[in-house]
Amino acid sequence: MLPEILKQYQSSFKPVIPLLSEEEQLLVMDFTANNTTLNKTILADIQKFSRYINNTLEQGGCRLGIGGYGEHRTIYAVSPHFDAGEEPRRLHLGVDIWGPAGTPVFNPLNGHVHSFRFNDHFGDYGATIILQHTLSGHTFHVLYGHLSISSLKGLYENMPIAGGHLLAHFGTPAENGGWPPHLHCQIIEDMQNLRGDYPGVCRYSEREKYLQNCPDPDLILRLGRHTHG
């Protein structure tokens, strides 16, 4: 039901990541086992990983990269954050937008702050903001992860945030969980009583349950039509 509601209101959403022009393209980036150029040596060194992202974007002629929803990722093997229990978490539940630290992030529609937190573990979100929205009587949430710590200043729960309002900026590796700068955007219908955090990666065996609760963020981002790669 939520995907249908989002489609109904799509034309009214403000850009989360404004493009330089209607013609700007985003490079689709692959973090599955199919990407053999991304090896453990690169993943284990944040400077090498960041250079890999920058070089890939430059070679593709793009300012920003995008991808990840429903992607079964091998890159999470570098962090124990995703390996608790018998089955590791590898299935990505959001869309990642890769670009320079400091890239601005805007709120696409009227809502309020549900919760926020600095999730300071290696491989985690780092600075995180979760907004709550209601459309046609249906409540849902949007999580923004890997932000700058300064993005959390002045926030309080239930704080109203207007559509089109500057919400945050991409964080540096030191404040975003140790990743090259990017935004993790995830729609969450039921927060399951969590605050300031929600799994962005799930076990493959639980994919149906999580993907149902977390529909494709491009329903809000509307960037899929600008991709190549």
C-alpha positions as CSV (number, residue, x, y, z in Angstrom):
1,M,0.0,0.0,0.0
2,L,2.8,2.5,0.9
3,P,4.5,2.3,-2.5
4,E,1.2,3.1,-4.2
5,I,0.7,6.1,-1.9
6,L,4.2,7.4,-2.6
7,K,3.7,7.0,-6.4
8,Q,0.5,9.1,-6.0
9,Y,2.4,12.0,-4.4
10,Q,5.7,11.6,-6.3
11,S,5.3,14.8,-8.4
12,S,5.1,16.9,-5.2
13,F,8.3,15.7,-3.6
14,K,11.2,18.1,-3.4
15,P,14.7,16.8,-4.5
16,V,16.7,15.1,-1.7
17,I,19.9,15.5,-3.7
18,P,19.4,18.4,-6.2
19,L,21.0,17.7,-9.6
20,L,23.1,20.3,-11.4
21,S,20.7,20.0,-14.4
22,E,17.9,17.8,-15.7
23,E,20.5,16.1,-17.9
24,E,22.9,15.2,-15.1
25,Q,23.6,11.5,-14.9
26,L,24.4,9.3,-11.8
27,L,26.7,6.4,-12.1
28,V,25.2,3.0,-11.0
29,M,27.7,1.4,-8.7
30,D,27.9,-2.3,-7.9
31,F,29.1,-3.7,-4.5
32,T,28.2,-7.3,-5.1
33,A,30.6,-10.2,-5.7
34,N,30.3,-9.4,-9.4
35,N,32.5,-6.4,-8.9
36,T,35.9,-8.1,-8.8
37,T,37.8,-4.8,-8.9
38,L,36.8,-4.0,-5.4
39,N,39.0,-6.3,-3.3
40,K,39.7,-6.8,0.4
41,T,42.8,-4.7,0.2
42,I,40.8,-1.7,-1.0
43,L,37.9,-2.2,1.4
44,A,40.2,-2.5,4.4
45,D,41.8,0.9,3.8
46,I,39.5,3.9,3.9
47,Q,41.8,6.1,1.9
48,K,42.1,3.4,-0.9
49,F,38.3,2.8,-0.7
50,S,37.6,6.5,-1.0
51,R,40.0,6.8,-4.0
52,Y,38.3,3.8,-5.6
53,I,34.9,5.6,-5.3
54,N,36.3,8.9,-6.6
55,N,38.2,7.3,-9.5
56,T,35.2,5.2,-10.5
57,L,33.0,8.3,-10.6
58,E,35.6,10.2,-12.5
59,Q,36.0,7.5,-15.1
60,G,32.3,7.3,-15.5
61,G,32.1,11.1,-16.0
62,C,29.7,11.6,-13.0
63,R,29.6,13.7,-9.9
64,L,27.5,11.2,-8.0
65,G,27.1,7.5,-7.8
66,I,24.0,5.6,-6.9
67,G,22.8,2.0,-6.1
68,G,22.3,-0.6,-3.6
69,Y,18.6,-1.3,-3.0
70,G,18.0,-5.0,-2.5
71,E,21.7,-5.6,-3.4
72,H,23.5,-8.6,-1.8
73,R,26.8,-7.0,-0.9
74,T,30.1,-8.6,-0.2
75,I,31.7,-5.4,1.2
76,Y,30.1,-5.8,4.6
77,A,32.6,-8.7,5.3
78,V,35.1,-6.1,6.4
79,S,33.1,-5.1,9.5
80,P,32.1,-7.3,12.4
81,H,29.1,-5.0,12.8
82,F,27.3,-7.1,10.2
83,D,28.5,-10.6,11.3
84,A,26.7,-11.2,14.6
85,G,25.0,-14.6,14.8
86,E,25.2,-17.6,12.5
87,E,24.1,-15.8,9.3
88,P,25.8,-12.6,8.4
89,R,23.8,-9.5,7.2
90,R,24.5,-8.7,3.6
91,L,21.3,-7.6,1.9
92,H,21.1,-3.8,1.6
93,L,17.8,-2.1,2.3
94,G,18.4,1.4,1.2
95,V,19.8,3.4,-1.7
96,D,23.3,4.9,-1.4
97,I,24.3,8.1,-3.1
98,W,28.1,8.5,-3.3
99,G,29.6,11.9,-3.6
100,P,31.8,14.5,-1.9
101,A,31.7,15.1,1.8
102,G,29.6,18.2,2.5
103,T,27.1,17.4,-0.3
104,P,23.7,18.9,0.9
105,V,20.7,16.7,1.7
106,F,17.2,18.1,1.6
107,N,13.9,17.0,3.1
108,P,11.5,16.0,0.3
109,L,8.2,16.6,2.0
110,N,6.7,18.0,5.2
111,G,7.3,16.0,8.3
112,H,9.0,16.0,11.7
113,V,12.0,14.5,13.4
114,H,11.2,11.0,14.7
115,S,14.7,10.5,16.2
116,F,18.4,11.0,15.6
117,R,21.6,9.5,16.9
118,F,25.4,9.3,16.3
119,N,25.8,5.5,15.7
120,D,29.5,5.5,16.2
121,H,30.6,2.0,15.3
122,F,32.9,1.0,12.5
123,G,30.7,0.2,9.5
124,D,27.6,1.8,11.1
125,Y,25.6,4.9,10.0
126,G,27.6,7.5,12.0
127,A,25.3,10.5,12.3
128,T,21.7,9.5,11.5
129,I,18.4,11.4,11.2
130,I,15.0,9.7,10.9
131,L,12.0,11.8,9.8
132,Q,8.4,10.8,10.1
133,H,5.8,11.7,7.4
134,T,2.1,11.1,6.9
135,L,0.4,10.9,3.5
136,S,-3.3,10.0,3.0
137,G,-3.4,9.0,6.7
138,H,-0.5,6.6,6.2
139,T,2.6,7.1,8.4
140,F,6.1,6.2,7.4
141,H,9.7,7.1,8.1
142,V,12.8,8.0,6.1
143,L,16.2,7.3,7.5
144,Y,19.3,9.4,6.4
145,G,22.6,7.9,7.4
146,H,26.3,8.7,7.1
147,L,25.8,12.4,7.8
148,S,28.1,15.0,9.2
149,I,27.9,15.3,13.0
150,S,27.0,19.0,12.6
151,S,23.8,17.9,10.9
152,L,22.5,16.8,14.3
153,K,23.0,20.2,16.0
154,G,19.7,21.9,17.1
155,L,17.5,18.9,16.4
156,Y,14.9,17.7,18.8
157,E,12.2,15.0,18.5
158,N,9.0,16.1,16.9
159,M,10.7,19.1,15.4
160,P,8.8,20.1,12.3
161,I,10.9,20.0,9.0
162,A,9.3,21.5,5.9
163,G,9.6,20.0,2.5
164,G,12.6,21.5,0.6
165,H,14.4,22.3,3.9
166,L,18.2,21.7,4.1
167,L,18.4,18.8,6.4
168,A,22.0,17.6,6.5
169,H,25.3,17.1,4.7
170,F,27.3,14.0,3.7
171,G,29.8,13.2,6.5
172,T,33.5,12.4,6.4
173,P,34.7,8.9,7.1
174,A,35.6,10.0,10.7
175,E,31.9,10.8,11.4
176,N,30.0,8.5,9.1
177,G,31.0,5.0,10.4
178,G,34.2,4.8,8.4
179,W,32.9,4.8,4.9
180,P,33.7,6.9,1.8
181,P,31.3,9.9,1.9
182,H,27.8,9.0,0.8
183,L,24.2,9.1,1.9
184,H,22.2,6.0,2.9
185,C,18.5,6.7,2.3
186,Q,15.9,4.2,3.5
187,I,12.1,4.2,3.7
188,I,10.8,2.4,6.8
189,E,7.1,1.8,7.4
190,D,7.2,0.3,10.9
191,M,10.1,1.4,13.1
192,Q,9.5,-1.5,15.4
193,N,10.0,0.8,18.5
194,L,13.6,1.7,17.4
195,R,14.8,5.2,17.7
196,G,17.8,6.8,16.0
197,D,18.6,3.6,14.2
198,Y,17.1,0.8,12.1
199,P,18.9,-2.1,10.2
200,G,20.1,-0.9,6.8
201,V,21.3,-4.4,6.0
202,C,19.5,-7.7,6.8
203,R,20.1,-11.4,6.5
204,Y,19.3,-12.9,3.1
205,S,16.9,-15.3,4.8
206,E,14.8,-12.4,6.1
207,R,14.8,-10.4,2.9
208,E,11.1,-10.6,2.2
209,K,10.1,-9.3,5.6
210,Y,12.5,-6.4,5.5
211,L,12.0,-5.4,1.9
212,Q,8.2,-5.3,2.5
213,N,8.8,-2.9,5.5
214,C,11.4,-0.9,3.5
215,P,10.2,-0.2,0.0
216,D,12.5,1.2,-2.7
217,P,13.7,4.7,-1.6
218,D,13.7,5.8,-5.3
219,L,10.0,6.3,-4.9
220,I,11.0,9.4,-3.0
221,L,14.5,10.1,-4.4
222,R,13.3,9.9,-8.1
223,L,16.8,9.5,-9.3
224,G,16.5,6.2,-11.1
225,R,15.7,8.0,-14.4
226,H,19.0,9.8,-14.3
227,T,21.3,6.8,-14.0
228,H,23.7,5.1,-16.3
229,G,26.4,2.5,-15.9
